[in-house]
Amino acid sequence: MTTENESSKPIKQVPIKPEMLRWACIRSGRNIVRIHQRFPVDAWIRGTKYPTIKELDKFAKFVYIPLGYLFLDEPLEEPLPKGVYVFRGLTLEGLGN
């Protein structure tokens, strides 16, 4: 899918699987409201708008994943070491997990 920009060059838009977008948002640990304020993730998930490669690159950096992960068929199952997720100074151990 392509659209035109101001300089009349076509911009390539890329459909990404909704489950990959959801997974990336959750995996990042970032506040979901902040993600949605910066990126039109809802529209991407619904398929009413597709991101450009440039938008995907910015999104991937924002959610701390390599860009290529968004093109996988299904989310990765990554066992992370204990204590990797830190939320306001609390590790998972501090939350009873």
N, CA, C and O atoms as CSV, one atom per row, in Angstrom:
chain,resi,resn,atom,element,x,y,z
A,1,MET,N,N,0.839,-1.165,0.000
A,1,MET,CA,C,0.000,0.000,0.000
A,1,MET,C,C,0.890,1.236,0.000
A,1,MET,O,O,1.841,1.310,0.777
A,2,THR,N,N,0.592,2.213,-0.867
A,2,THR,CA,C,1.385,3.429,-0.920
A,2,THR,C,C,0.483,4.656,-0.901
A,2,THR,O,O,-0.678,4.604,-1.309
A,3,THR,N,N,1.041,5.754,-0.420
A,3,THR,CA,C,0.362,7.041,-0.451
A,3,THR,C,C,1.361,8.057,-0.983
A,3,THR,O,O,2.540,7.747,-1.157
A,4,GLU,N,N,0.890,9.267,-1.238
A,4,GLU,CA,C,1.765,10.318,-1.736
A,4,GLU,C,C,2.098,11.278,-0.601
A,4,GLU,O,O,1.262,11.540,0.263
A,5,ASN,N,N,3.340,11.807,-0.607
A,5,ASN,CA,C,3.696,12.840,0.358
A,5,ASN,C,C,3.865,14.170,-0.373
A,5,ASN,O,O,3.575,14.256,-1.566
A,6,GLU,N,N,4.338,15.229,0.340
A,6,GLU,CA,C,4.439,16.554,-0.248
A,6,GLU,C,C,5.316,16.588,-1.495
A,6,GLU,O,O,5.021,17.341,-2.423
A,7,SER,N,N,6.364,15.812,-1.542
A,7,SER,CA,C,7.275,15.836,-2.687
A,7,SER,C,C,6.859,14.848,-3.780
A,7,SER,O,O,7.641,14.573,-4.691
A,8,SER,N,N,5.640,14.315,-3.700
A,8,SER,CA,C,5.071,13.392,-4.679
A,8,SER,C,C,5.794,12.055,-4.764
A,8,SER,O,O,5.622,11.326,-5.741
A,9,LYS,N,N,6.591,11.721,-3.771
A,9,LYS,CA,C,7.207,10.396,-3.733
A,9,LYS,C,C,6.241,9.461,-3.021
A,9,LYS,O,O,5.693,9.820,-1.979
A,10,PRO,N,N,6.025,8.272,-3.564
A,10,PRO,CA,C,5.143,7.333,-2.860
A,10,PRO,C,C,5.776,6.887,-1.543
A,10,PRO,O,O,6.981,6.646,-1.466
A,11,ILE,N,N,4.947,6.783,-0.519
A,11,ILE,CA,C,5.393,6.313,0.790
A,11,ILE,C,C,4.838,4.911,0.977
A,11,ILE,O,O,3.632,4.686,0.873
A,12,LYS,N,N,5.725,3.981,1.251
A,12,LYS,CA,C,5.322,2.584,1.440
A,12,LYS,C,C,4.765,2.387,2.835
A,12,LYS,O,O,5.453,2.633,3.825
A,13,GLN,N,N,3.531,1.948,2.912
A,13,GLN,CA,C,2.912,1.613,4.190
A,13,GLN,C,C,2.906,0.097,4.334
A,13,GLN,O,O,2.677,-0.635,3.370
A,14,VAL,N,N,3.158,-0.354,5.542
A,14,VAL,CA,C,3.356,-1.773,5.781
A,14,VAL,C,C,2.335,-2.308,6.775
A,14,VAL,O,O,2.278,-1.837,7.911
A,15,PRO,N,N,1.524,-3.287,6.365
A,15,PRO,CA,C,0.617,-3.902,7.348
A,15,PRO,C,C,1.412,-4.788,8.309
A,15,PRO,O,O,2.245,-5.592,7.889
A,16,ILE,N,N,1.142,-4.628,9.587
A,16,ILE,CA,C,1.786,-5.422,10.639
A,16,ILE,C,C,0.689,-6.171,11.379
A,16,ILE,O,O,-0.387,-5.625,11.621
A,17,LYS,N,N,0.958,-7.409,11.736
A,17,LYS,CA,C,-0.043,-8.204,12.444
A,17,LYS,C,C,-0.405,-7.540,13.775
A,17,LYS,O,O,0.480,-7.150,14.537
A,18,PRO,N,N,-1.694,-7.413,14.051
A,18,PRO,CA,C,-2.136,-6.776,15.299
A,18,PRO,C,C,-1.541,-7.411,16.553
A,18,PRO,O,O,-1.203,-6.705,17.504
A,19,GLU,N,N,-1.409,-8.742,16.563
A,19,GLU,CA,C,-0.870,-9.391,17.753
A,19,GLU,C,C,0.584,-8.999,18.011
A,19,GLU,O,O,1.030,-8.988,19.158
A,20,MET,N,N,1.325,-8.677,16.944
A,20,MET,CA,C,2.708,-8.248,17.119
A,20,MET,C,C,2.768,-6.847,17.720
A,20,MET,O,O,3.641,-6.557,18.538
A,21,LEU,N,N,1.848,-5.986,17.319
A,21,LEU,CA,C,1.795,-4.631,17.875
A,21,LEU,C,C,1.405,-4.673,19.351
A,21,LEU,O,O,1.998,-3.983,20.180
A,22,ARG,N,N,0.397,-5.493,19.669
A,22,ARG,CA,C,-0.032,-5.624,21.071
A,22,ARG,C,C,1.108,-6.176,21.931
A,22,ARG,O,O,1.383,-5.662,23.015
A,23,TRP,N,N,1.760,-7.220,21.439
A,23,TRP,CA,C,2.866,-7.849,22.145
A,23,TRP,C,C,3.989,-6.849,22.402
A,23,TRP,O,O,4.535,-6.789,23.504
A,24,ALA,N,N,4.331,-6.065,21.382
A,24,ALA,CA,C,5.413,-5.086,21.532
A,24,ALA,C,C,5.077,-4.051,22.599
A,24,ALA,O,O,5.938,-3.671,23.393
A,25,CYS,N,N,3.836,-3.599,22.616
A,25,CYS,CA,C,3.404,-2.601,23.610
A,25,CYS,C,C,3.489,-3.175,25.021
A,25,CYS,O,O,4.016,-2.530,25.927
A,26,ILE,N,N,2.975,-4.376,25.201
A,26,ILE,CA,C,2.967,-5.005,26.519
A,26,ILE,C,C,4.384,-5.329,26.971
A,26,ILE,O,O,4.752,-5.068,28.116
A,27,ARG,N,N,5.177,-5.898,26.068
A,27,ARG,CA,C,6.538,-6.314,26.391
A,27,ARG,C,C,7.394,-5.131,26.821
A,27,ARG,O,O,8.281,-5.281,27.661
A,28,SER,N,N,7.139,-3.964,26.259
A,28,SER,CA,C,7.972,-2.796,26.553
A,28,SER,C,C,7.870,-2.344,28.001
A,28,SER,O,O,8.813,-1.768,28.543
A,29,GLY,N,N,6.719,-2.604,28.632
A,29,GLY,CA,C,6.518,-2.133,29.986
A,29,GLY,C,C,6.200,-0.646,30.066
A,29,GLY,O,O,6.048,-0.096,31.157
A,30,ARG,N,N,6.101,-0.004,28.923
A,30,ARG,CA,C,5.783,1.428,28.898
A,30,ARG,C,C,4.297,1.644,29.175
A,30,ARG,O,O,3.474,0.750,28.983
A,31,ASN,N,N,3.986,2.829,29.619
A,31,ASN,CA,C,2.604,3.218,29.860
A,31,ASN,C,C,1.862,3.198,28.527
A,31,ASN,O,O,2.270,3.865,27.576
A,32,ILE,N,N,0.782,2.439,28.458
A,32,ILE,CA,C,0.048,2.271,27.201
A,32,ILE,C,C,-0.511,3.590,26.691
A,32,ILE,O,O,-0.601,3.795,25.481
A,33,VAL,N,N,-0.886,4.484,27.594
A,33,VAL,CA,C,-1.408,5.794,27.183
A,33,VAL,C,C,-0.325,6.592,26.465
A,33,VAL,O,O,-0.593,7.243,25.456
A,34,ARG,N,N,0.902,6.539,26.989
A,34,ARG,CA,C,2.007,7.261,26.339
A,34,ARG,C,C,2.300,6.697,24.953
A,34,ARG,O,O,2.603,7.446,24.025
A,35,ILE,N,N,2.211,5.381,24.815
A,35,ILE,CA,C,2.437,4.773,23.500
A,35,ILE,C,C,1.384,5.276,22.521
A,35,ILE,O,O,1.705,5.666,21.399
A,36,HIS,N,N,0.120,5.266,22.953
A,36,HIS,CA,C,-0.980,5.683,22.079
A,36,HIS,C,C,-0.960,7.184,21.801
A,36,HIS,O,O,-1.485,7.624,20.778
A,37,GLN,N,N,-0.371,7.967,22.679
A,37,GLN,CA,C,-0.230,9.398,22.422
A,37,GLN,C,C,0.806,9.668,21.336
A,37,GLN,O,O,0.681,10.628,20.576
A,38,ARG,N,N,1.814,8.830,21.268
A,38,ARG,CA,C,2.897,9.020,20.298
A,38,ARG,C,C,2.655,8.354,18.954
A,38,ARG,O,O,3.132,8.833,17.925
A,39,PHE,N,N,1.918,7.255,18.961
A,39,PHE,CA,C,1.726,6.470,17.746
A,39,PHE,C,C,0.254,6.088,17.594
A,39,PHE,O,O,-0.416,5.826,18.593
A,40,PRO,N,N,-0.264,6.051,16.356
A,40,PRO,CA,C,-1.665,5.656,16.142
A,40,PRO,C,C,-1.837,4.136,16.156
A,40,PRO,O,O,-2.323,3.547,15.190
A,41,VAL,N,N,-1.436,3.519,17.251
A,41,VAL,CA,C,-1.429,2.056,17.370
A,41,VAL,C,C,-2.829,1.470,17.182
A,41,VAL,O,O,-2.976,0.416,16.564
A,42,ASP,N,N,-3.855,2.140,17.707
A,42,ASP,CA,C,-5.222,1.627,17.541
A,42,ASP,C,C,-5.589,1.490,16.068
A,42,ASP,O,O,-6.158,0.477,15.661
A,43,ALA,N,N,-5.269,2.498,15.276
A,43,ALA,CA,C,-5.567,2.455,13.837
A,43,ALA,C,C,-4.749,1.371,13.147
A,43,ALA,O,O,-5.243,0.706,12.236
A,44,TRP,N,N,-3.508,1.188,13.571
A,44,TRP,CA,C,-2.677,0.139,12.988
A,44,TRP,C,C,-3.252,-1.231,13.317
A,44,TRP,O,O,-3.276,-2.117,12.463
A,45,ILE,N,N,-3.717,-1.411,14.554
A,45,ILE,CA,C,-4.273,-2.698,14.974
A,45,ILE,C,C,-5.581,-2.987,14.232
A,45,ILE,O,O,-5.810,-4.111,13.784
A,46,ARG,N,N,-6.429,-1.973,14.106
A,46,ARG,CA,C,-7.705,-2.148,13.389
A,46,ARG,C,C,-7.512,-2.306,11.883
A,46,ARG,O,O,-8.393,-2.828,11.199
A,47,GLY,N,N,-6.374,-1.861,11.362
A,47,GLY,CA,C,-6.122,-1.939,9.926
A,47,GLY,C,C,-6.710,-0.776,9.153
A,47,GLY,O,O,-6.775,-0.823,7.925
A,48,THR,N,N,-7.148,0.285,9.858
A,48,THR,CA,C,-7.682,1.457,9.159
A,48,THR,C,C,-6.564,2.360,8.665
A,48,THR,O,O,-6.786,3.229,7.822
A,49,LYS,N,N,-5.354,2.150,9.195
A,49,LYS,CA,C,-4.165,2.883,8.766
A,49,LYS,C,C,-2.987,1.942,8.929
A,49,LYS,O,O,-2.949,1.134,9.858
A,50,TYR,N,N,-2.032,2.048,8.028
A,50,TYR,CA,C,-0.826,1.235,8.130
A,50,TYR,C,C,0.373,2.134,8.368
A,50,TYR,O,O,0.443,3.230,7.812
A,51,PRO,N,N,1.324,1.686,9.188
A,51,PRO,CA,C,2.513,2.493,9.447
A,51,PRO,C,C,3.487,2.457,8.281
A,51,PRO,O,O,3.508,1.508,7.497
A,52,THR,N,N,4.291,3.505,8.181
A,52,THR,CA,C,5.400,3.500,7.232
A,52,THR,C,C,6.587,2.828,7.918
A,52,THR,O,O,6.566,2.613,9.130
A,53,ILE,N,N,7.598,2.504,7.162
A,53,ILE,CA,C,8.801,1.910,7.741
A,53,ILE,C,C,9.420,2.883,8.748
A,53,ILE,O,O,9.888,2.467,9.807
A,54,LYS,N,N,9.420,4.164,8.419
A,54,LYS,CA,C,9.976,5.172,9.322
A,54,LYS,C,C,9.202,5.203,10.646
A,54,LYS,O,O,9.807,5.276,11.715
A,55,GLU,N,N,7.866,5.148,10.575
A,55,GLU,CA,C,7.051,5.114,11.791
A,55,GLU,C,C,7.320,3.849,12.592
A,55,GLU,O,O,7.421,3.893,13.818
A,56,LEU,N,N,7.436,2.715,11.893
A,56,LEU,CA,C,7.717,1.451,12.575
A,56,LEU,C,C,9.070,1.479,13.264
A,56,LEU,O,O,9.224,0.953,14.366
A,57,ASP,N,N,10.050,2.092,12.614
A,57,ASP,CA,C,11.382,2.190,13.205
A,57,ASP,C,C,11.336,2.996,14.502
A,57,ASP,O,O,11.932,2.600,15.504
A,58,LYS,N,N,10.628,4.125,14.482
A,58,LYS,CA,C,10.485,4.946,15.691
A,58,LYS,C,C,9.715,4.195,16.771
A,58,LYS,O,O,10.075,4.244,17.947
A,59,PHE,N,N,8.657,3.501,16.366
A,59,PHE,CA,C,7.855,2.715,17.303
A,59,PHE,C,C,8.704,1.620,17.946
A,59,PHE,O,O,8.666,1.440,19.163
A,60,ALA,N,N,9.469,0.886,17.132
A,60,ALA,CA,C,10.309,-0.201,17.644
A,60,ALA,C,C,11.311,0.322,18.670
A,60,ALA,O,O,11.520,-0.305,19.710
A,61,LYS,N,N,11.923,1.451,18.386
A,61,LYS,CA,C,12.863,2.033,19.352
A,61,LYS,C,C,12.140,2.435,20.629
A,61,LYS,O,O,12.669,2.250,21.725
A,62,PHE,N,N,10.940,2.980,20.498
A,62,PHE,CA,C,10.180,3.432,21.663
A,62,PHE,C,C,9.776,2.274,22.560
A,62,PHE,O,O,9.717,2.423,23.781
A,63,VAL,N,N,9.497,1.114,21.961
A,63,VAL,CA,C,9.078,-0.053,22.753
A,63,VAL,C,C,10.225,-1.047,22.973
A,63,VAL,O,O,10.001,-2.172,23.421
A,64,TYR,N,N,11.442,-0.627,22.657
A,64,TYR,CA,C,12.659,-1.394,22.968
A,64,TYR,C,C,12.749,-2.750,22.286
A,64,TYR,O,O,13.150,-3.731,22.913
A,65,ILE,N,N,12.386,-2.819,21.022
A,65,ILE,CA,C,12.561,-4.082,20.299
A,65,ILE,C,C,13.240,-3.808,18.963
A,65,ILE,O,O,13.131,-2.701,18.434
A,66,PRO,N,N,13.934,-4.792,18.411
A,66,PRO,CA,C,14.475,-4.636,17.064
A,66,PRO,C,C,13.321,-4.522,16.059
A,66,PRO,O,O,12.297,-5.190,16.211
A,67,LEU,N,N,13.482,-3.699,15.059
A,67,LEU,CA,C,12.452,-3.486,14.045
A,67,LEU,C,C,11.975,-4.807,13.435
A,67,LEU,O,O,10.778,-4.991,13.218
A,68,GLY,N,N,12.881,-5.704,13.165
A,68,GLY,CA,C,12.541,-6.969,12.523
A,68,GLY,C,C,11.561,-7.829,13.306
A,68,GLY,O,O,10.839,-8.631,12.714
A,69,TYR,N,N,11.522,-7.677,14.629
A,69,TYR,CA,C,10.589,-8.451,15.439
A,69,TYR,C,C,9.144,-8.195,15.032
A,69,TYR,O,O,8.304,-9.089,15.137
A,70,LEU,N,N,8.847,-6.985,14.568
A,70,LEU,CA,C,7.469,-6.648,14.193
A,70,LEU,C,C,6.985,-7.419,12.968
A,70,LEU,O,O,5.783,-7.496,12.717
A,71,PHE,N,N,7.909,-7.987,12.212
A,71,PHE,CA,C,7.559,-8.726,10.997
A,71,PHE,C,C,7.459,-10.232,11.213
A,71,PHE,O,O,7.209,-10.982,10.269
A,72,LEU,N,N,7.653,-10.674,12.452
A,72,LEU,CA,C,7.531,-12.103,12.746
A,72,LEU,C,C,6.078,-12.555,12.642
A,72,LEU,O,O,5.158,-11.741,12.724
A,73,ASP,N,N,5.880,-13.850,12.464
A,73,ASP,CA,C,4.527,-14.401,12.369
A,73,ASP,C,C,3.811,-14.422,13.712
A,73,ASP,O,O,2.590,-14.284,13.776
A,74,GLU,N,N,4.577,-14.597,14.783
A,74,GLU,CA,C,3.983,-14.632,16.119
A,74,GLU,C,C,4.993,-14.088,17.119
A,74,GLU,O,O,6.197,-14.105,16.866
A,75,PRO,N,N,4.501,-13.609,18.248
A,75,PRO,CA,C,5.409,-13.069,19.262
A,75,PRO,C,C,6.396,-14.110,19.777
A,75,PRO,O,O,6.095,-15.301,19.843
A,76,LEU,N,N,7.571,-13.634,20.135
A,76,LEU,CA,C,8.589,-14.503,20.705
A,76,LEU,C,C,8.231,-14.850,22.138
A,76,LEU,O,O,7.646,-14.043,22.860
A,77,GLU,N,N,8.587,-16.051,22.535
A,77,GLU,CA,C,8.469,-16.432,23.935
A,77,GLU,C,C,9.867,-16.299,24.507
A,77,GLU,O,O,10.718,-17.166,24.309
A,78,GLU,N,N,10.092,-15.214,25.212
A,78,GLU,CA,C,11.409,-14.932,25.753
A,78,GLU,C,C,11.411,-15.080,27.264
A,78,GLU,O,O,10.869,-14.225,27.964
A,79,PRO,N,N,11.997,-16.122,27.771
A,79,PRO,CA,C,12.120,-16.175,29.229
A,79,PRO,C,C,13.166,-15.146,29.653
A,79,PRO,O,O,14.326,-15.230,29.249
A,80,LEU,N,N,12.757,-14.192,30.456
A,80,LEU,CA,C,13.670,-13.152,30.901
A,80,LEU,C,C,14.180,-13.479,32.298
A,80,LEU,O,O,13.464,-14.086,33.094
A,81,PRO,N,N,15.410,-13.083,32.599
A,81,PRO,CA,C,15.958,-13.343,33.931
A,81,PRO,C,C,15.128,-12.669,35.015
A,81,PRO,O,O,14.491,-11.643,34.778
A,82,LYS,N,N,15.143,-13.255,36.199
A,82,LYS,CA,C,14.409,-12.664,37.333
A,82,LYS,C,C,14.881,-11.241,37.569
A,82,LYS,O,O,16.071,-10.939,37.473
A,83,GLY,N,N,13.929,-10.375,37.878
A,83,GLY,CA,C,14.271,-9.015,38.232
A,83,GLY,C,C,14.509,-8.090,37.057
A,83,GLY,O,O,14.923,-6.947,37.253
A,84,VAL,N,N,14.255,-8.555,35.829
A,84,VAL,CA,C,14.489,-7.712,34.668
A,84,VAL,C,C,13.529,-6.539,34.659
A,84,VAL,O,O,13.943,-5.407,34.410
A,85,TYR,N,N,12.253,-6.788,34.925
A,85,TYR,CA,C,11.286,-5.707,34.918
A,85,TYR,C,C,11.366,-4.931,36.226
A,85,TYR,O,O,11.212,-5.490,37.312
A,86,VAL,N,N,11.602,-3.675,36.103
A,86,VAL,CA,C,11.658,-2.816,37.279
A,86,VAL,C,C,10.599,-1.743,37.107
A,86,VAL,O,O,10.574,-1.033,36.102
A,87,PHE,N,N,9.727,-1.633,38.097
A,87,PHE,CA,C,8.675,-0.628,38.057
A,87,PHE,C,C,8.784,0.207,39.318
A,87,PHE,O,O,8.497,-0.258,40.420
A,88,ARG,N,N,9.200,1.437,39.134
A,88,ARG,CA,C,9.372,2.365,40.262
A,88,ARG,C,C,10.173,1.736,41.391
A,88,ARG,O,O,9.820,1.842,42.566
A,89,GLY,N,N,11.258,1.079,41.004
A,89,GLY,CA,C,12.165,0.518,41.997
A,89,GLY,C,C,11.806,-0.872,42.487
A,89,GLY,O,O,12.573,-1.467,43.244
A,90,LEU,N,N,10.659,-1.409,42.076
A,90,LEU,CA,C,10.259,-2.751,42.501
A,90,LEU,C,C,10.556,-3.758,41.395
A,90,LEU,O,O,10.140,-3.563,40.253
A,91,THR,N,N,11.256,-4.808,41.716
A,91,THR,CA,C,11.450,-5.886,40.753
A,91,THR,C,C,10.295,-6.858,40.889
A,91,THR,O,O,9.452,-6.702,41.773
A,92,LEU,N,N,10.248,-7.854,40.029
A,92,LEU,CA,C,9.204,-8.863,40.145
A,92,LEU,C,C,9.269,-9.573,41.494
A,92,LEU,O,O,8.231,-9.947,42.041
A,93,GLU,N,N,10.483,-9.767,42.045
A,93,GLU,CA,C,10.604,-10.408,43.348
A,93,GLU,C,C,9.891,-9.569,44.411
A,93,GLU,O,O,9.267,-10.106,45.326
A,94,GLY,N,N,9.996,-8.234,44.273
A,94,GLY,CA,C,9.368,-7.339,45.230
A,94,GLY,C,C,7.848,-7.361,45.154
A,94,GLY,O,O,7.168,-6.921,46.081
A,95,LEU,N,N,7.316,-7.874,44.047
A,95,LEU,CA,C,5.873,-7.954,43.876
A,95,LEU,C,C,5.334,-9.330,44.227
A,95,LEU,O,O,4.145,-9.601,44.059
A,96,GLY,N,N,6.205,-10.194,44.711
A,96,GLY,CA,C,5.773,-11.527,45.123
A,96,GLY,C,C,5.744,-12.541,44.014
A,96,GLY,O,O,5.150,-13.607,44.175
A,97,ASN,N,N,6.375,-12.242,42.874
A,97,ASN,CA,C,6.418,-13.193,41.755
A,97,ASN,C,C,7.719,-13.943,41.748
A,97,ASN,O,O,7.941,-14.787,40.880
